[in-house]
Amino acid sequence: MTPRNRESLIFERSVPGKVGMDLPRLDVPEAKDTRPEKLRRKGFDAMPSVSEVDVIRHFTRLSKWNYGVDDGLYPLGSCTMKHNPRLNEKTSGLPGFTDSHPMAPAEHVQGNLALIHTLQEWLKEITGLDAVTLQPSAGAAGELTGVMLIRAYHVAHGSKRRVILIPDSAHGTNPATAAMAGYEVLEIASQADGTVSFEDVTDAAGKVRKGLLTLARELGDEIAGLMITNPNTLGVFEYRIKDIAEVIHGVGGLVYMDGANMNALVGVARPGDFGVDVMHLNLHKTFSTPHGGGGPGSGPVACTKALEPFLPRPVVVRETQRVGEGQVARHTYRLDWDRPSSMGKVHTFFGNFGILVRALTYCLSHGGDGLREATLRAIVNANYIRKQLEGTYHLEYQTPTLHEVIFDDHDLAQHDIHTLDVAKGLIDRGFHPPTIYFPAIVHGALMIEPTESEGKDELDAFIDAMKDIAREAAENPEALHQAPVRAPMRRLDETTAARKPVLRWVKG
């Protein structure tokens, strides 16, 4: 018998012949199945036979085990799991949005196209760039779109550049994106303050790692561009970003900025103003829609005028006519497909449209001043946690940080307590763990981002939990080794689960 604090698989509850619905007897001739034999389903053995009550109770029990941003602080560093205002859900559920067909003629969906165009204008102002595409459906898709724009630009100018430079403090998807786009990736070393090093750096093992100036001098016109995260994954702002851009532009390359950390910049600083040529944004992070469970997402790309011709097609264009005696402006919107230099489509229609609706709702409800306030509050919250935990947890980099702070397990290791133990201890104390073991340049990293959603009481409760874990590490480390003891599931063999996942249930 399965204990009540555990849950068996829905397949294990299956009883042959048990159903949750009843269909009327077929009273018309059965349609002939014209599909090839190999495509025909031989039966429904792969589906569980359960009642409606079984299904409802099974998934309701599982949902109670889950921890989401509506339960409390969700401090995933670099992922910006902030509160999703319910107003967003109301607007995205309006019939004019949910009932419109993506293949409807432009004249029938003028409101939808107006929304897309308006959001593009907001994002252009926020980024300080000249053009935006809303097609990419996630941050990684936005990254790939941005790098493909860089490739299209160089190809159009007859340049066969082969290298993308990426700092060691960048997001892990950046080198994968550059490689997918056909580029060779070379890493730029960070200096002692966690920012991009212009000069060569000698690491602890005595190995010389190349800085930006050396790579630019050695590679020159082989450099297609630089992918940089700013603030970087340490939460540190690359304060020499304009100088970095000048170096890259000096050899004819372009600067791509990973916008995953824009929650630290919106309304305060515009990437276009400090030399960025192309970047992506995460609407499902910076503009509020939580992105747990694999989606849905939206990763718009903004770029300079020089890259605009290569944007995915179509783009939404607004046309203005003056009508009536008073010459009142009348706006109409159309899809512009006539873009001969376009890189083509990267997603059907306009990606995950519901996320676009939520993002514009977030912008309009905040206004420009509200977006700035949200950014500043996110920075204050992260620095409050940093100040309260300094001395309790080790900080590898002492450089001032913005929206997130990265502690590590250096001081806890003397008690044989490591980052994973801290994460499991937080579960027992009612909190979702932060991002762990990332960024890779910090050994045993604990990457904490509270966002602007949290009030002081919630922050204080989290701080108290972290301090309690540090106390327990010194006084009773074995208790942390056993954590979590209050969760429905104890520690899993995560390495085996990742390398040898069991993806199919086989009846025993």
N, C-alpha and C positions, 0 to 999 in steps of 0.2 A: 504493500500500500504506500502511495506517495504521500509524504508528510504535507500538512496544510501550508507550510511555509515554502514548499517547493511546487513546481508545476511540471507535469508530464507533457510530452509532445502531444499536439492535437491528433497526430496519427495514432498514438497509443490509446486514445479515447475512442477510436473508430470501432463501430460495431456494424457488420454487414447488414445492409437493408435499412439502417437508421438514417432518416432524412429530416431536413428542416423545412421542407416544402412539399406541396402536392400539386402536380400538373394534371389538367383535365385530359381525358382520353383523346387521342388523336382522331379527329373526325374528317380529315382530308387525306388524299393519297400522300404517302411519304415521298419526299423529294429524292430524286436519284442522286447519289453521291458521285460526282464527276471528278473528284480529286484523284490524283495518282495513288495507287495502293500504298506506297511508302509514306504518304503524308496523312493517311487516315488513322485516327485514333482507334486503337484496338479495344479500349475499355477505359474505365475511370478508376482503375485500381490505384493510381497515383494520388487520388483525392480521398481525404478521410470521409467516412460516413458518420456524421454527427448531427445532432439536433440543433435548432437555433439557440436553445438555452446553453448547450455545450459551448458553442462558438462565442456567444456573448460573455459567458463567465470566464472562459479561457483568456480571451484578450483583455477583459477588464482586469483580471488578476495580474496579468503581465504589465498592463499600463500602470498599476499601482507600484510596481517595482521601479519604474523608470523615474529618472530625475531630469527635469527640464527647467528652462529659464523661468517658468511660471512657479516653480517650487522654491526657488531661492537663488542665491549668488551662484553664477556659473562662470568661474574665473578662467576660462580657457584663453591663455595668452595667445595673441596674434589671430584669434578667431572672432573676437568681438561678439560674444553672445549676449546681446542687450535685449531689453524688454521690447516686445512688439505691441505698440499701442492698438487697442481694440478698434479705434477709428479706422485703422488701416484695413481691418477685416471687413468692416461695414462698407467701405468704398469699393474694395475689390470684389465684393459680392453683389454689387448693383447689377440689375438685369442687363443694362446696356453694355456692360463689360462681359458678364458671364454668358450671355445668350448670343453674342455676336459671333459670326462664323469667320474664321481667318481668311477664307477665300471670297468674302463679300466684296462687291465693288467699292472703290474708295469713296464714292459719293454716299454710300450707305453707312459708312463707319467714320464719318468726319470727327466725331467726338473722340474715338480711339486714336486717330491719327493726330488730333490736336494734343492729346495727352502725351503721346510719344514725342512730338515736337517740343512741347513745353518742358518735359523732363530733360531733353537734350540741351535746351537752353540753360536750364539750371546747372547741369553738369559742366557745361562749357564755362560758366561763370565761376563755379566752385574750383575747377582745375586750372583756369587761366589758359585754356587751350581753345583751338579754333573750330574743331569739328568733333562729333561724337557718333558712334554707332552703338545701338542697343541690342544688336543681334546675339552676341556671345551669351551663353546660358549659364556660365559659372566663371569663377576667377581664373581657373586653369585655361578655359576656353578663351578668356580675354587675353591672357598671357600669350597664347599661341597666335591669336589674331594680331596682337601688337608686334610680335617678332616677325610674322609674315608680312606685315606692313613695311617693316624695316627691309626685309628681303626684296619686296616688290619695288621699293624706292631705289635700292642699289642696282637691281636688274635693269630698271628703266633708265638709269644713268650709265649703263654699260660697265658696272663695277662688279667684280667677282670676289667679294670679300668672304672670308671663311671663318672668322673668329668672333665669338661673343665673350666679353669679359664679365665676370660675375664675382662680387665680393664674397668672402667666406661667411659673412653675416646675413646673406640673402635668404629668402625662402627656398626650401628644398625643391619646390616645383620649378624654379627658374632654370637650373641647368637641364632638367628634363625637357622643358619647353624648347630651349635653344637647340638641344640635340634633335628633337622631333622636327624642328624647322631646318635641319641639315647643317647646323653650325658646330664647329669645334668649340668646346668650352674651356676657358682658362680662368683660374681663380686668382683674385686679388687678395693680398693679405690685409688683415686688420692690424692697427697699431694698438698701443697699450690702453687707449681710451675707448676702444671698441669701434672706432670709425675707420673708413678706408684709409690705408696708408699710401702716401705718395712715394715714399722711399721703401727700399727693401727691408725686410724684417728677418731677424734671426730668431728662430723659435727655441724652446727649452732644450730640444734635442740637438741644437747646433745647425739645423738645416736653414738655409737661406731661402726665404719666400719672397717672391717678387712683388714690388709695389706698383702703383698705377703708372708712374713716370717711366719705369724700366720697360714695362709691357708696351706702353705707347711708343717708346723709342725703338724697341726691337721689332714690333709688328707693323707699325705705321698703317699703310693703306690696306692691310689685311683685316683690320678691325672693322666689323660691320656695326658694332654698337656695344653698349654697356647695359646690363640689367641690374638695377639697384633697388633695394627696398629702403624707403625713407619715410618715417623713422625705421631703422633697421630692426632685426629681430631681437636685439638687446633692448629695444625701446629707446635707443639713443638717436637723436637727430643728427644726420650727416651735415654738420655745420659748414663744411666746405663744398657743398653740392654745386654751387656755381663754378667753382674752380675745377671740380671734377668734370662738369659739362664742357667747360672750355677746353680741357685736355682732349676729350673725346671728339668734340667738334673740330679741334685743330688737326686731327688726322682724318677728317671726313666721315667719322662715325656718328651714330645717333644714340640718344640716351632714352632708354626705356625705364620707367619707374613702376615697380610693383605697388599698387595702391591698396594692398590689404590692410595697411595701417593708417588709412586716411582718417580714422576716427580721432587721430591726434592732430589733424591739420585742417579739417573742414571749417571754413569761416575764419581761419587764422593765417594760413599760408597757402599759396597757390603754386603747385608744381611747375606750371608753365612759366611762372615768373623767375624761377631759378634754373631754367635751361632744359627742362624735360621736353622731349619731342613727342613721346607717346607713352600712355599709361593705361592701366585698367583700374576700374573701381569694383568693389563688391557691394552691390545693392543689398544683398542678403546678409550683410554684416554692418557696414557703415550706415546704411539707410534702413535698418531695423528688422527686416524679416529674419527670424532665426533660421539657421541652415542645418540643424541637426538631422540625422537620419539620411544623409546623402543628398539633400536637396529639398525643394527646388532652389535654384540660384539664378543669379544674373550678373554678368561681368562686362558691363559696357566698356568701350575703349574710346579714349579721347586722344586727339593728336593735333599737330600743327597744320598750318595751311599747306605746307610742302607735302604732307602725307595724305591729305584729304582725298585726292583723286583715286587713291588705292583702297579706300574703305569698302567694306562689303556692300553689295547692292541688294535691294534698293535702299534709298534714303528717303525720309519724309521731308518734303519741301512745302513751305508755306507760300502761298501767292495772295497778294492783297489787291483788291479792286475797290475803287471809289464809286459808290452808288448813291442815287437820290440827289435831291437838290442841295442837301447839306454836305454832299460828298463824304458820306459815312464810310469808314473803312470796313470792308467785308473780307474776312479771311477764309480761304479754302485750302485744303491740304491734298497733296497727291504723292504717289510713289514714283520716284525718279529711278528708272531702270537704265537710262542712257548714260552709262558710266564706262566707257571703253577701257579705262585703266584699272578698273576694280579687280580686287583679288578674288571676287566671287562671293558666294554665300558661305556663311559659317554656321548657320542654323536656319531651320524652316521659319518663315514668317519673321516674327520679332522676338524670338526666344520665349521665355516664360513671362507672358504678358501680365499675369497677376502680380508678379513681383514688381513690375514697372509701376502698376497702379499704387501699390503699397509705398514704393519709394517716393513717388510724387506727393502722395498724401502726407508722408513724413516731412517732406520739404515745405509744403504749403502750410501745414499746421504749426511748424516751428518758425517759419520765416528765417531770413538771413541772420537776424540777431539770435534767434533760438538755436540755430545750428551752431553758431559760435559758442553759445553758452554750454551746449551739450559737450562740445570738444573740451572746453576749459574744465568742466566738471569731471570728465573722464580723466584728465591729466591730474587734477587735484586728488581724486579718489585713489589713483595708483600711487601717487607720492605719499598720501597718508598711510597706506599700507606699508610702503617702503620705510617710512620714518619709524613706524611702530614696531617693525620687525627687524630693523637694523640692530645688530648686536646679538640677536637671537638666532638669526640665520646668516650665512655667509654671503657676501656680495663679491663676485669676481671682479666686476667693473664698478668703480666708484663714480663714473661719469653720470651727471644728471640724466634722468630718464623722463619720458613723457607719459604715454597712456598705459604702459606696462612695466613691470619690474621683474628681473630674473635673479632669484636666489639660487643657492645650490646646497648640496649635502656635505660640503667639505668639513664643517665643524661636527656634524653628526656621525661621520664615519668612525670617529674614535670609539663610539659606542656600538659599532657594527650596524648602524641604522643608515639606510640609504633612501634615495628619492622615492622609490616605489613604496617603501614603508610609510613615508609621510602621506603619500596619496591614499593608501589604504586606510591610514588612521583618520584622514578627513572624512571618509565615507562613514565610519563609525560615529563621527561627530556631526553627521547630518549635512555635510557639504560635498558638492561635486569637486573632485580634484582639479587643480590647474593643469595646463599642458606640462608634461614631464619629459625630461631628456631632450629638450629642444630649446634653443638652438644648440647644434652640435659643438660649437666652439666653447660652450660652458659645460664642464663635466658635471653630471648629475643635476641638470638644470630644473628649476621649478619656475615656470613662466606664468606670472599672475597678471591678469587684466580684468579689473572689476567693472569697467565701463562706467558710463554716467548714470546708469539705471539705479545704482545702489545708494541708499541713505546711510548715515553714520552708524545707526544701530546694527545694520547688517554687516557693515565693514568691521565694526568692533567685535561682533560675534565670531567672524571669520578669524580675526587677529587673535582672539582668545583661544580659538581652537588650534591655531598654528603654534601658539606659545605652549599650550597644554601638551601638544605632541613633542615639542622640544624638551619639555620637562620629563615626560614619560621616557623619552629616548635615553636620558641620563639615569633615571631611577629604575625603570623597568623595561628595558629594551625588548625582552621576550614578548611582552604584551603587544608591542607594535609588530613584531614578526608574525603574530597570529592574526592581526587585523586584515580584513574586517570580520568581526564576530557578530555584528548585528544585522548585516545585510543578508538577503535571501541566498546569495551565492558567496561562497568563500573565495579564497585565492585560486585562480585558474592557472593551468600550465599554458601561459600566453604564448610562449615560443612555439610549442607544439601546435597550438590552435591556429597560429598564423601560418606555419609551414605545412601542416598536414590537416587542413580543415575537413571536417566531416560534413559534406554538403547534401548527402542523400540519406534518407531514412530507409533502412531495410528491415522488414518485419522479421523478428526473431523466431 
